[in-house]
Amino acid sequence: VFTDDQKAEIERRSGIPVAIRAQKIWTVSGPGGERLGWFVVDYVIGKHLLIDYAVAIDANRAVKGVEVLSYRESYGGEIRSRAWLKQFEGKTASSTISLNKDISNIGGATLSSRHVTEGVKRILATIDVTQ
C-alpha cells in the first residue's frame, strides 16, 4: 500500500497518474537468499478493456521482460508479440520509455501501445520509490 508521499513521488518520477493505492510486488531471490529482482503483475486500460501484463525486473532495476497475460480488445493484439515487448528489455526508471521515441507504436493498437508503455514506466518508478 502506497503512502501519500510514495504515490506523489511515483507520479512525479514517471509522469503517469497512479490510479490504485497498492501494488503487488514479489521479490525474486536466489538459493542463497540474494535478491535477483522483482516480479510485478499490473493492468492498464487498452482502448476500452483491461490489459493484464507482468514485468520482470532484475537486481539492477532494469526490465528483464514484459509479458501480456490477458488482452481483451478486438483489435491491437499485436502488442503481445515478442518483438514489440522486447523493446522494454534493459529499460530502467531513468530511461526515456516513450511511445514513438524509443518504443514503437503499433498501428491499430495506439492506445494499447501507449498505455502498456506508460504502465511499464510507472512500474519502474514504483520499484525505485518503494523497494
TORVEX-852650 format. One record per residue (C-alpha): residue in one letter; z, y, x. Coordinates in steps of 0.5 Angstrom, whole numbers, plus 500, padded with zeros to 3 digits. Layout:
BEGIN
AZYX ...
This chain:
BEGIN
V500500500 F498507503 T503513503 D500519501 D499521508 Q495515510 K491516504 A489523506 E488521514 I483515512 E479520507 R479526513 R477521518 S472517514 G470523509 I470518504 P475518498 V480513497 A480510490 I485505491 R492505493 A492499497 Q488495501 K489487503 I488487511 W489480514 T491480522 V487474525 S491471531 G489466537 P493460538 G498464543 G499469537 E495474541 R491479536 L484477535 G482483530 W483484522 F479481516 V478486510 V476484503 D473490499 Y469492494 V464498492 I460500486 G453499487 K449503482 H453500476 L456494478 L461492484 I459489490 D465485494 Y464484501 A468483507 V469486514 A471482520 I474487526 D475485533 A481487537 N477493540 R477495533 A469494533 V465491527 K464483528 G461482522 V460484515 E458479509 V456481502 L461476498 S458478491 Y452482489 R452483481 E446488481 S439486478 Y436490484 G437491491 G440484493 E436485500 I443488502 R445481503 S440480508 R443478515 A438483519 W441489514 L448487515 K447486523 Q446494523 F454494523 E456490528 G459494534 K461500530 T468503530 A471508527 S468513532 S461511530 T456515526 I456510521 S451514516 L445512512 N438514514 K441515521 D444509524 I444505518 S437504515 N436505508 I433499503 G428502498 G430500491 A437499494 T439506496 L446507492 S448500494 S446501501 R450508501 H456505498 V457499503 T455503509 E461508506 G465502505 V465500512 K466507515 R472507510 I475500512 L474502520 A478509518 T483504515 I484500520 D485506525 V490509521 T494503518 Q494498524 
